[in-house]
Amino acid sequence: MKNLQTMKHNVQKGFTLIELMIVVAIIGILAALAIPAYSDYTIKAKVSEAASITGAMKAAVEIYWSENEALASGTAGAADGYTTLGVSSDFAGKYAQSVKLSTGGVITIIITNINSNINGDNVTYTPDTGQSNIIWSVGGTVDAKYRPKT
């Protein structure tokens, strides 16, 4: 009996070739699924970073609205809207080519330095003043799956 157990114990010491091939195939399938998802997440993070620099401008629009019950006038790139709000008209970042304030408080961010499919697209923040405070809606030409929520 002891001899049979010793024989059984010495027979299997490692994995067979087929077991190793199955493990490699499973890892390959998981990698094929994960890489595109990771790529989408990195693009979304870069677009969100570009949009996050609008925080000061959005806060200025909200403060102006709460004090005057009107949105600051001004055209895209014109200094008058920015001066009224007390913010700089020269916003830019690593992934934002420009951030501009338009008439009606609309903030437009031109995306850059991400990839050729999305460079030049924009994200817009439009204020909704129908409430007692401003609610921002997000739009633009950037694909909806990459846009920030607010």
C-alpha positions in Angstrom: 0.0 0.0 0.0 2.7 2.4 0.9 4.5 1.7 -2.4 1.3 2.5 -4.3 1.0 5.9 -2.5 4.6 6.7 -3.2 4.1 5.9 -6.9 1.0 8.0 -7.1 2.8 10.9 -5.4 5.8 10.8 -7.8 3.8 10.6 -11.0 2.3 14.1 -11.1 4.8 16.9 -10.4 3.7 19.7 -12.7 1.2 21.0 -15.2 0.7 19.3 -18.6 1.2 21.2 -21.8 -2.5 21.3 -22.5 -3.2 22.9 -19.1 -0.6 25.6 -19.7 -2.0 26.3 -23.2 -5.5 26.7 -21.7 -4.3 29.2 -19.2 -2.4 31.2 -21.9 -5.6 31.2 -24.0 -7.7 32.5 -21.1 -5.2 35.2 -20.4 -5.2 36.2 -24.1 -9.0 36.4 -24.2 -9.1 38.6 -21.0 -6.4 40.9 -22.5 -8.3 41.2 -25.8 -11.3 42.4 -23.8 -9.5 44.6 -21.4 -7.3 46.7 -23.7 -10.1 48.4 -25.6 -11.9 49.2 -22.3 -8.7 50.6 -20.9 -8.2 52.8 -23.9 -11.7 54.2 -23.5 -11.1 54.9 -19.8 -7.9 56.8 -20.5 -9.6 59.0 -23.2 -12.5 59.7 -20.8 -10.0 60.6 -18.1 -8.2 63.0 -20.4 -11.4 64.7 -21.5 -12.5 65.0 -17.9 -9.2 66.6 -17.0 -9.6 69.1 -19.8 -13.1 69.9 -18.6 -12.1 70.2 -14.9 -10.2 73.4 -15.6 -13.5 75.1 -16.2 -14.3 75.0 -12.5 -13.3 78.6 -11.9 -15.3 79.9 -14.9 -18.4 77.9 -13.9 -18.2 79.1 -10.4 -17.9 82.7 -11.6 -20.9 82.3 -13.9 -22.9 80.9 -10.9 -21.9 83.7 -8.6 -22.8 86.3 -11.2 -26.2 84.6 -11.7 -26.9 84.5 -7.9 -26.0 88.2 -7.5 -27.6 89.6 -10.7 -30.2 87.1 -11.7 -28.8 87.3 -15.2 -25.9 85.7 -17.1 -22.9 87.8 -18.0 -22.9 89.1 -21.6 -19.9 88.5 -23.9 -18.9 86.7 -27.0 -16.5 83.9 -27.4 -13.0 85.2 -26.9 -14.1 88.8 -26.1 -12.7 90.2 -22.9 -15.9 91.9 -21.7 -17.6 88.8 -20.5 -14.6 87.7 -18.7 -14.0 91.0 -17.1 -17.6 91.1 -15.8 -17.0 87.7 -14.2 -13.6 88.5 -12.9 -11.9 85.5 -14.6 -9.1 85.2 -17.1 -10.0 84.7 -20.8 -6.9 82.6 -21.4 -7.7 79.1 -20.2 -5.7 76.2 -21.6 -4.3 73.0 -20.3 -2.6 69.8 -21.4 -5.7 68.4 -23.0 -7.6 71.7 -23.5 -6.5 73.9 -26.4 -8.9 76.6 -25.3 -11.8 77.3 -22.9 -14.1 80.1 -24.1 -17.1 81.7 -22.6 -20.0 82.6 -25.0 -23.1 84.6 -24.7 -25.6 83.0 -22.4 -22.9 81.6 -20.2 -22.0 78.7 -22.5 -18.5 77.4 -21.9 -16.8 75.6 -24.8 -13.6 73.5 -24.4 -11.7 72.5 -27.5 -9.9 69.1 -26.9 -6.3 68.5 -28.0 -3.4 66.1 -27.4 -5.5 63.0 -26.9 -5.7 61.2 -30.3 -6.5 62.0 -33.9 -10.2 60.8 -33.6 -11.0 63.3 -30.8 -8.6 66.2 -31.2 -10.4 69.4 -32.3 -13.8 68.2 -30.9 -15.4 70.2 -28.1 -17.3 69.8 -24.9 -19.8 72.5 -24.0 -21.3 73.4 -20.7 -24.7 75.1 -21.0 -26.3 76.7 -17.9 -29.9 76.1 -17.2 -31.3 79.0 -15.2 -34.8 77.6 -14.8 -34.1 76.7 -11.2 -33.1 78.9 -8.3 -29.6 77.8 -9.0 -27.7 77.0 -12.2 -27.8 73.4 -13.5 -25.1 72.6 -16.1 -25.8 70.3 -19.1 -22.9 68.8 -21.0 -22.9 68.5 -24.8 -20.6 69.0 -27.7 -19.0 67.1 -30.5 -17.1 64.7 -28.3 -18.6 61.2 -28.4 -21.1 60.9 -25.5 -19.2 58.0 -23.9 -16.1 60.2 -23.3 -18.0 63.3 -22.0 -17.9 64.2 -18.3 -21.3 63.9 -16.5 -21.2 67.5 -15.1 
